[in-house]
Amino acid sequence: MVKSELIQKLAEQAKILPKDAEISVKTVFDSMIHALKSDDGIEIRGFGSFKVRKYEGRSGNHPRTGNEISIEPKKRPFFKVGKDLRERINKKTTG
């Protein structure tokens, strides 16, 4: 599912204008990005949690030339799936 499909689904289910659904989705995503940039975690019960993992700088080898290079420290978002979501995805359907 892509962002535009999410917006369309929200508009249909909430019976709101697509423009209002777009504002809602954008607001949620922008709030999540702001929280992660501030090193705050995000926990959505039944879905999962997001946090930022920090990686130290290190030296490595350039894959093409084999020369040693310096890899800068960085931050990456990390998602940990919640128990309820994991169980729903793995639930076997009967029938």
Backbone torsions as a table, in degrees:
resi	resn	phi	psi	omega
1	MET	NA	134.0	177.6
2	VAL	-103.6	169.0	-174.8
3	LYS	-55.5	-42.5	-178.5
4	SER	-65.0	-34.9	176.7
5	GLU	-69.0	-37.1	176.8
6	LEU	-63.5	-43.4	178.4
7	ILE	-61.9	-45.6	179.5
8	GLN	-61.6	-44.1	-179.9
9	LYS	-62.8	-43.3	178.0
10	LEU	-62.6	-44.1	179.6
11	ALA	-60.6	-42.0	-179.9
12	GLU	-68.2	-48.3	-175.5
13	GLN	-71.3	-36.3	-179.3
14	ALA	-89.1	-6.0	-178.2
15	LYS	54.1	52.0	176.7
16	ILE	-124.4	166.4	178.5
17	LEU	-66.5	144.2	178.1
18	PRO	-55.3	-34.5	178.9
19	LYS	-63.6	-40.5	177.8
20	ASP	-68.1	-37.7	177.5
21	ALA	-65.2	-39.7	178.8
22	GLU	-62.6	-42.6	178.3
23	ILE	-62.5	-41.3	180.0
24	SER	-63.4	-48.1	-179.3
25	VAL	-63.9	-44.4	179.3
26	LYS	-61.8	-41.1	179.6
27	THR	-62.9	-43.4	178.6
28	VAL	-63.0	-49.2	-178.9
29	PHE	-63.3	-43.2	179.2
30	ASP	-62.8	-38.6	178.4
31	SER	-66.0	-39.2	178.1
32	MET	-65.8	-43.7	179.0
33	ILE	-62.1	-44.0	179.6
34	HIS	-61.5	-43.1	179.3
35	ALA	-62.5	-45.2	-179.3
36	LEU	-66.7	-38.3	177.5
37	LYS	-64.5	-28.1	178.6
38	SER	-88.3	9.4	-178.2
39	ASP	63.2	24.8	173.7
40	ASP	-90.7	144.6	175.1
41	GLY	-85.9	161.4	177.7
42	ILE	-126.5	126.7	177.8
43	GLU	-124.1	123.2	177.4
44	ILE	-116.5	103.0	-175.3
45	ARG	-55.3	134.8	179.7
46	GLY	83.3	-8.3	-179.0
47	PHE	-117.3	-59.7	179.6
48	GLY	160.2	-171.4	-179.2
49	SER	-134.6	150.0	177.3
50	PHE	-117.3	140.3	171.9
51	LYS	-151.4	169.1	-179.7
52	VAL	-103.7	129.3	174.7
53	ARG	-103.9	134.4	-179.6
54	LYS	-100.6	134.5	178.9
55	TYR	-116.6	129.8	179.3
56	GLU	-71.6	155.2	173.7
57	GLY	-69.4	154.3	-179.6
58	ARG	-156.9	173.7	174.8
59	SER	-104.3	149.5	179.7
60	GLY	-147.5	-176.5	179.2
61	ASN	-112.0	137.2	175.7
62	HIS	-67.6	126.3	-174.5
63	PRO	-63.1	-30.4	-177.2
64	ARG	-86.4	-43.8	-174.7
65	THR	-97.4	-23.0	-177.4
66	GLY	82.1	-1.6	178.7
67	ASN	-69.5	148.9	177.3
68	GLU	-74.6	135.3	179.0
69	ILE	-129.5	159.7	177.3
70	SER	-98.3	126.0	178.1
71	ILE	-101.4	121.1	-175.9
72	GLU	-68.9	152.4	173.4
73	PRO	-63.6	151.0	-178.8
74	LYS	-152.2	166.3	175.2
75	LYS	-118.2	142.3	177.4
76	ARG	-136.2	140.1	175.5
77	PRO	-72.0	144.9	-179.1
78	PHE	-132.5	134.6	178.4
79	PHE	-114.2	131.3	175.3
80	LYS	-116.8	119.5	-176.7
81	VAL	-67.5	142.6	177.1
82	GLY	-81.3	159.5	-177.2
83	LYS	-60.0	-45.7	-178.6
84	ASP	-60.7	-44.4	179.8
85	LEU	-64.8	-45.0	179.3
86	ARG	-59.0	-43.0	179.8
87	GLU	-67.1	-39.4	179.4
88	ARG	-65.1	-38.9	180.0
89	ILE	-68.1	-38.7	-176.6
90	ASN	-89.3	-2.0	-179.3
91	LYS	-65.9	129.0	178.7
92	LYS	-81.8	136.1	179.0
93	THR	-84.6	140.9	178.4
94	THR	-100.4	144.2	176.8
95	GLY	145.7	NA	NA
